[in-house]
């Protein structure tokens, strides 16, 4: 991950903590395009990650305005939120392994 990606990850995490204080939302990955036009942000959550992503997409403009005030950059990327299902997939795989091992 590039340094600017890490900065955006940290700052967006802070913003999401303010807007979703009781949802345990985490930013798992950020990829900012080379021209700084777009930032793809992967979100994970203990509850309904799809709802958090929908709500984040609705507030993307507000989040970008907040980000513009905290970043010292010539350009602030447009924010694009996606769900990160890695934890869900890992849990399903672990469950399958445990089920297979238990049936021997």
BELQUIRA-V719492 format. One record per residue. RES is the residue in three letters. PHI is phi in degrees with one decimal (* if undefined). NEAR is the number of other C-alpha atoms within 10 Angstrom. D_LAST is the distance of its C-alpha to the last C-alpha in whole Angstrom. Layout:
# BELQUIRA-V719492
{{RES/PHI/NEAR/D_LAST} {RES/PHI/NEAR/D_LAST}}
This chain:
# BELQUIRA-V719492
{{UNK/*/9/42} {UNK/-77.6/9/46} {UNK/-58.9/8/48} {UNK/-65.1/15/50} {UNK/-58.8/18/46} {UNK/-64.7/15/45} {UNK/-64.9/13/48} {UNK/-62.5/24/48} {UNK/-57.3/22/44} {UNK/-63.2/13/46} {UNK/-71.4/17/48} {UNK/-66.9/21/47} {UNK/-59.3/16/44} {UNK/-63.1/15/47} {UNK/-63.8/17/48} {UNK/-64.2/19/45} {UNK/-62.3/15/45} {UNK/-71.3/10/48} {UNK/-84.2/14/48} {UNK/-129.8/13/44} {UNK/-65.6/11/44} {UNK/-106.7/8/42} {UNK/-104.4/15/39} {UNK/53.9/12/38} {UNK/-84.1/21/38} {UNK/-129.5/19/38} {UNK/-90.9/21/39} {UNK/-91.0/15/36} {UNK/-161.6/16/38} {UNK/-136.1/24/42} {UNK/-128.9/19/43} {UNK/-98.8/23/47} {UNK/-63.1/13/49} {UNK/-60.1/8/51} {UNK/-87.8/8/54} {UNK/63.4/16/53} {UNK/-80.5/12/53} {UNK/-133.0/16/50} {UNK/-128.8/20/47} {UNK/-92.3/17/43} {UNK/-122.9/22/42} {UNK/-92.0/19/38} {UNK/-115.4/23/37} {UNK/-128.3/23/34} {UNK/-154.1/21/34} {UNK/-73.5/11/32} {UNK/-100.2/11/34} {UNK/-82.5/12/35} {UNK/-64.9/19/35} {UNK/-63.7/16/37} {UNK/-66.8/12/39} {UNK/-63.0/21/40} {UNK/-64.2/23/40} {UNK/-59.0/14/43} {UNK/-64.4/14/45} {UNK/-67.1/21/45} {UNK/-62.5/16/46} {UNK/-64.8/12/49} {UNK/-98.8/13/50} {UNK/-55.7/17/50} {UNK/-64.1/13/54} {UNK/-64.0/13/54} {UNK/-61.2/19/51} {UNK/-66.0/17/53} {UNK/-61.8/12/56} {UNK/-63.7/14/55} {UNK/-61.0/19/54} {UNK/-62.1/15/57} {UNK/-78.1/10/59} {UNK/-98.4/11/56} {UNK/-86.0/14/56} {UNK/-107.2/9/59} {UNK/-146.5/11/58} {UNK/-71.7/8/60} {UNK/-146.4/12/58} {UNK/-109.7/19/55} {UNK/-69.9/19/52} {UNK/-73.7/18/52} {UNK/-97.2/23/48} {UNK/-124.4/17/45} {UNK/-99.4/21/42} {UNK/-136.0/18/39} {UNK/-82.2/19/36} {UNK/-106.2/20/33} {UNK/-96.5/15/29} {UNK/-56.9/11/28} {UNK/-64.5/12/26} {UNK/-63.7/13/25} {UNK/-63.4/11/23} {UNK/-63.8/11/22} {UNK/-65.0/12/21} {UNK/-64.8/12/19} {UNK/-64.8/12/17} {UNK/-61.8/12/16} {UNK/-63.5/12/15} {UNK/-61.7/12/13} {UNK/-63.5/11/11} {UNK/-64.7/11/11} {UNK/-66.2/11/9} {UNK/-65.9/10/7} {UNK/-68.2/9/6} {UNK/-76.7/8/6} {UNK/-94.6/6/4} {UNK/-69.9/5/0}}
